[in-house]
Amino acid sequence: MSAEITTWLVPLVAMLAAGLLAGFAAGIFGIGGGFVVVPALLVVLPLLGGTKDAIAHVAIGTSAATIIVTSIRSLLSHAKRGAVEFEVLKAWAPWIVMGCGAGVLLASHVDGRTLKMIFGGGVVLMSLNFLLPKVSGKVVSDTMPSGIVRVGIAGGLGTFSSLLGIGGGTIAIMVMTLCGRTIHRAIATASGIGTLIAIPTTIGFAIIGLKETGLPWGSLGYINIPGTLAIASMSMLTAPLGVAAAHSLPAGPLKKIFGVYLLIIGMLMLRNGLKM
């Protein structure tokens, strides 16, 4: 009996802890928390069964599902402070959703090893935004991209983010600050972009995984329901704390720490993918 309890207790505690950290990261950095959730799930999900190839897809899909809750919670908290630019969200929404569809379609044609490699490479690239002097500190335009430029950036953002199971906040913040938005308004609006990415990505991963075998216990397609509930319930508690920190604390030191975390995770993921 004790062995059975341990089997379920370890993944539960790990998922709850990941949810707490993901929620805070979502609030303070305007990201969906996928950079925290996906690595945690890749470690925990094998305890619930499933094949190696299926685990990577379930981790990405489940991360997207948790981001729905995390990003909406962050969005509402930022909106109360009047920092969200809803007109940007409306203009970008169609192209982001289309990009997510392309990302899900691509994910359905790649194996778990390739998906891990894509995630690892993407995380390493994102870590540079937190570690190096940011280009986004400069302003290249007074207005947000429009026309074909908007379509390319928003569509690419959706595709890239759906493949990684992230909310796309890092890229969105870079674009907005380059276009003259303050970091606080950029972070606030990025939380809404996370919602636009997470909903279609979650639906897509659930659908493409419905006929798959070898999934971890409790999975609906490539979405693990127990993992989603455990992580999302905790992220709801800490997302407002991250928002408060984003509006009151200097984020510089925290960004460096988070950047180091991303770099380490990215390298480990690349190494793990190469070994599969």
Secondary structure, DSSP 8 states (H G I E B T S, - for coil): -HHHHHHHHHHHHHHHHHHHHHHHHHHHHS--SHHHHHHHHHHHGGGG---HHHHHHHHHHHHHHHHHHHHHHHHHHHHHTT---HHHHHHHHHHHHHHHHHHHHHHTTS-HHHHHHHHHHHHHHHHHHHHS--GGGS---SS---HHHHHHHHHHHHHHHHHHT---HHHHHHHHHHTT--HHHHHHHHHHHHHHHHHHHHHHHHHHTTT-SS--TTEETTEEHHHHHHHHHHHHHHHHHHHHHHHHS--HHHHHHHHHHHHHHHHHHHHHHHH-
